[in-house]
């Protein structure tokens, strides 16, 4: 998660600001969320590498060098499931 500690102040045409804020509201996003995404996209498009504040070096290393999963593989698609016998109720609940 990024730490949001720096402020960016800019001047914009009032009509564009209103239109931008309305569009953001329609998309259920804040203007800040959209601007942050625009900046990230702009940096990536221009080949600028950056590390988001609040990201630990260990997190970066783990993301760059993922470890193989040790989970057991699931059943193959289309494989038949084995029937599991129903458990017998405890002796106190058995009908005689």
N, C-alpha and C positions, 0 to 999 in steps of 0.2 A: 504494500500500500504506500502510495506517495504521501510525503509530508507536504502539506500546502502552506508554506511559510513565506513565500515571496509574493509580492503584489506587483501587478502590471497595470498601469493606468494608461488609457489611451483616449484620444478624442475621436469621435465618430459623428457623422451626420445624425441629427435627432430622429429623422424619419427612418433611416436604416436601423437605428437602435430599436425603435418601436417594432419594426417589422421582424427583426431578429428575435426579440424577446417573445413576440407572439408565436413565431415558428417554434421556438424552444418550448414554450408552454404547450403547444399542440402535440409536440413529440414527448411530452412529460419529462423534459430534461431542463436543467438550469443552464443559463448562459455560460456560467463558469465551466460546467462539464463539457459543453460544446467547444468552447475556446481551448480548453486543455487538450481535447482530442484533435482539434485542428493543428495545434502546435506540435503534438507528437507526430501526426501524419506528415507535417511539413519537414520536420527534422529527418524522419525516415526517408522521405522522397528525395532529400538532398544528401543522403549518405552520412548524416551526422550521428555519431554514436553518443549515447548518453546513458547514464544510470540514474534511475528515478531515486529521489531522496527517500530514505527510510528502507531501502533494500540492503540487506546485509550481504557481505561478500560470500558467505556460505550459501545463501539463497541463489546468488548468481552462478556459483560453481555448480550447484545441484541442477540448475536449469540448463546449463551448457553441457553437462555430462550426466544425463539421466541414467540411473541404474536399471538394469533389466528387472522386470517384474518377477517375483517369486511365487505368485499366486498360481494355483492349479488351473490348468485350462478347463474351460467349461465343455459341455457336450457339443459334439459336432452338429451343425445344422442338419435337421432332418433325422437325427438319430432317435431311435425309440427309447423311451424311458422304461426302466425296470420297474416292475410292480413291487410295491412294498406291502408286506402283509400287515393287516390291521392289528393293532395292539389289543391284547385281551384286557378287559376291565379287571380291576383288583378283585380278589376273592370276595370281599365284602359286598360288591355290587353285582356279582354274577347272579343270573336268574337260575333257579333250580327247577 
